[in-house]
Amino acid sequence: MKIIRLESIDSTNNFLKRDEGDGDVIAVAKTQTGGRGTKGRKFISDSGGLYLSVRRNYCNFPAERAFEIMVNACVAVCKTVEHFGAKPVVKWSNDILCSGKKICGTLIENTLSGGQILSSVVGIGLNVCNVLPDELKSIATTLYEQTGKSITVPEVEKVLIKNLQKEFSVQDYKSYINWFGAEVKLKFNESEANAVALDVDETGRLVCNIGGAITAVSSAEVSLRF
């Protein structure tokens, strides 16, 4: 797979969405000036982190299988983090935590037509040895903090790219969830609900017990209590 290396860019996702080249491609930047997380949040992208996006083109890929893209990205990150000695946990649906703090976020942007996914851009921001701003130290962490090892970004990149070229299952994804059976708080656009998390189904919905009713939630923010 072709790899494009960038010193600094607004975001690797944006770069690949603008790029008109053919074929699958990876873009890696040392820093991002406009890194984005889910719900349009800013993603701090200072030197020492791994900021990488993968663009893939598809043929006959139904939109209802979109969760497979997230599964492969999240598990690839978890396998990578494990490789270096940290213990990852998936926070539904697409964040990776270590010791209850965020170590990696993913942002997936699909292009669809006629119920088919034509292409996807998967952005990954993984904290390696970057210095976290004071306001994030209570909620974010790095591979260095988790392992005490002097791990370089190129080392992590090599392992992650290798893992990104593998295929994983929903069961693989769920193996990194240790909070089934626990109470979580679901945050919707204009409301909140306490629930017991039970499972993640094949389409990526979080199956919960909300007030005695079993409900499959497709869109919410989950607050975990560790």
C-alpha positions, 0 to 999 in steps of 0.5 A: 500500500502506498504511504504518503509522509507529511511534516504537518497538515490540517488533518490526514483525513482531510488530506486523503479526502482531497487527494485524487490519486487512485488506489488504497493509500496511507497518509502519515503526518508528524503533526496536525493543525486541525485534527478532528475527533468524533462530533467535530471535536478538536484532536490535539496532534502535537509531535510525538503522536502517530497521526495516520489515515488509510483510504480504501476503495470498495466494490460491492460493500453494502452500507449495512456492513460499515461496522466492519471498518470500525472493527478492523481499525479498533482491533488493529490499534488494540493489537498494536498497543498490546504489542508494546505492553499496554492493556487496551479497552474499547470504549464504544464505539471507537475510542481506545482506553488504557487505565481508564484514559484515552490513548487513541481515537479513530474517525471514520468517514465513508463515501456512499452511493446507492446503499454501497460504501464506495470508499472509506477514510479511517483516521487514527490518532495514537498517543505515543510519547507526545506531551499531553496538555495539562487540561488533558492529563486526567482523561488522556494517556500515552504509550510511554506513560502506560509502559515506561518504555522509550517507544518511537513513533516509527516503531509504532507506525510499523506495527500498526500498518501491519495490523491494519492490513489484517481482518478482524471479527466483531468477536475480536472487537468485543474481546477488548470490552471489559465493561459488559454487565456494568452500569454506563451513562448514555448521552444523547443529543438532548438527554441522558439515560443510565443503562446496563451494557450487555453486548455489541451486535453485528451491526455495531449497536450497543445492546443495553438494559434501560429501565428494564427494557432491552434496547439496541442503541446506534448513536450515543456517547458512553460514559464509563465508570472505572 
